[in-house]
Amino acid sequence: MYLPRLQLPSRPCALLLCALALAGCGKGEEPTPRVSGGDPEQGRRLMAQYQCAACHQIPEVPGAHGNAGPPLEGFGRRSYIAGGIPNLPDELVRWLDNPQALKPGSPMPDVGVSPAEARHMAAYLYSLQ
């Protein structure tokens, strides 16, 4: 019985194949964006204080069963804010501070959040994975 002899790849080729295989490891596990100066726990409390729950379902915020806006569970994994604004820390802070400035006519109201409060709220939203 004849068995063909397998030819193994050269050492450089084998190393390249291993490197390519490892390059795909961990995809989809992007780090949680960090909001400089933001405290997620304070942000959660502010979400309740500003009654974001009137329009949104928000994990860990009491009474957050609103359905006028999208549910915020998993917000930290989303690519966009309001369907077209890149979900980046500075953009999210600007959105929370003044949504109409980023998307005029948006149903998201300006509730009077300060830029500092918006940083805390953004930190909380990014914690929602």
C-alpha positions in Angstrom: 0.0 0.0 0.0 1.4 3.4 -1.0 0.9 6.4 1.2 1.8 9.7 -0.1 4.4 11.5 1.9 3.2 14.7 3.5 5.3 17.7 3.0 5.5 19.9 6.1 5.7 23.6 5.6 9.0 25.3 6.2 9.7 26.8 9.6 9.1 30.5 8.5 5.8 29.4 6.7 4.7 27.5 9.8 5.4 30.5 12.0 3.4 32.7 9.7 0.4 30.3 9.7 0.5 30.3 13.6 0.7 34.1 13.7 -2.3 34.4 11.3 -4.3 31.9 13.4 -3.6 33.8 16.6 -4.4 37.2 15.0 -8.1 36.3 14.9 -8.2 35.3 18.6 -10.2 37.6 20.8 -12.1 39.3 18.0 -15.5 40.6 19.2 -14.1 41.2 22.7 -13.4 44.9 22.3 -12.5 46.7 25.5 -15.1 48.9 27.2 -14.6 52.5 26.1 -13.3 54.6 29.0 -14.8 58.0 29.7 -12.2 60.3 31.3 -13.5 61.6 34.6 -16.6 59.4 34.4 -18.0 57.4 37.4 -20.4 54.6 36.2 -22.2 54.4 39.6 -22.8 58.1 39.7 -24.0 57.9 36.1 -26.5 55.3 37.0 -27.9 57.5 39.8 -28.0 60.4 37.4 -30.0 58.4 34.9 -32.7 57.9 37.6 -32.5 61.6 38.7 -33.0 62.9 35.2 -35.8 60.4 34.6 -34.3 58.8 31.6 -36.4 55.8 32.6 -39.5 57.6 31.4 -38.4 56.8 27.8 -35.8 54.0 28.1 -35.5 50.6 29.7 -32.3 50.8 31.6 -30.7 47.9 33.6 -30.2 48.6 37.3 -32.2 51.8 37.2 -35.4 51.5 39.3 -38.6 51.9 37.3 -36.8 52.0 34.0 -39.5 50.5 31.8 -40.1 53.3 29.2 -40.6 52.4 25.6 -40.5 55.8 23.8 -36.8 55.4 23.3 -34.7 52.3 22.6 -33.7 50.0 25.5 -30.2 50.7 26.7 -29.2 47.2 27.7 -26.0 46.4 25.8 -25.3 50.0 25.0 -21.6 49.6 25.4 -21.5 47.2 22.4 -23.4 49.4 20.0 -21.6 51.1 17.1 -23.9 54.1 16.8 -25.8 56.6 18.9 -29.2 57.6 17.6 -28.7 55.5 14.4 -25.8 57.4 12.9 -23.5 59.1 15.4 -20.3 57.0 16.1 -20.5 55.6 19.6 -17.3 57.1 20.9 -16.9 58.6 24.4 -16.6 62.2 23.4 -19.6 61.9 21.0 -21.7 60.2 23.7 -20.9 62.9 26.2 -21.9 65.6 23.7 -25.1 63.7 22.8 -26.1 63.5 26.5 -25.3 67.1 27.1 -27.1 68.5 24.0 -28.7 65.9 21.7 -30.3 68.5 19.4 -26.9 70.0 18.6 -25.8 66.6 17.2 -29.1 65.5 15.6 -31.6 68.4 15.2 -35.2 67.2 15.4 -34.3 64.1 17.4 -36.9 62.9 19.8 -34.2 62.8 22.5 -34.8 65.9 24.7 -32.2 68.2 26.2 -32.9 67.5 29.9 -30.4 69.9 31.3 -27.5 67.5 31.9 -24.2 69.3 32.6 -21.1 68.2 30.7 -19.7 66.7 33.9 -22.9 64.8 34.5 -22.9 63.6 30.9 -19.4 62.1 31.5 -20.7 60.0 34.4 -23.8 58.9 32.5 -21.7 57.9 29.5 -19.4 55.9 31.8 -22.5 54.0 33.1 -23.9 53.4 29.6 -20.5 51.9 28.5 -20.7 49.6 31.4 -23.8 48.0 29.9 -22.3 45.2 28.0 
